Amino acid sequence: MWGQLVGSVGTFDLRLPVCRIGRISAKADIVIQKPWISALQCTIALRGGEGIGDKSVWLTDMSSNGVYVNGDMVGKSFERQIFENDEIYFTKPSLHTPNVEPTFFRFRFA
């Protein structure tokens, strides 16, 4: 395990070099079965060399409705480097829609 997502719908260990997160198990390694989550919401990838200081973590937005890091939208098919304690939202942080739970995580290195 190289990282964790700790959040509103549970804690998930990041074990694969590229972890796929989404609603459909055929497309995702980490499954969040909520109707507002895309079949493939995003990927989180560990990149870099052998040393701990050589590694970086990148999130790629694959969703229909957007992924937000620290309140900023990433954008479909775009990627963004994430860091320890960054907040990742699968719902718009400021949006309060009936029947849609805020779905968010804090990223942590293991």
C-alpha positions, 0 to 999 in steps of 0.5 A: 500500500502506497497511499489512502483515501480517507473520506465520507464513504469510507477508507480505501487503500491505494495498492496498484500503481494506477488505481481506478475509482468509479461506480462499476466494478468492471471499470474500477478497482475501488467501487463507490456505488452512488448514482452520481459517481461515474462508471469511471470517475478518476484514476490515481497514479503513483509515478516516479523512481525508487526513492521516496522523494522521487515519487509523485501522485497524479489524479486524472478526471474521467468523470461526467460531472467533474472531480475537484481537488481543494475546490478546483475542478480538474476537468475531464481527461485532464490530470493534476498532481496531488499532495498529502492531505489534498481534498478530493471531491466527487461532488461539487464542494459548494453544491447542496443538492437533495439526494446527493451526499457530498462525496469527498476524500483526503489523500494520504501517503502510507 
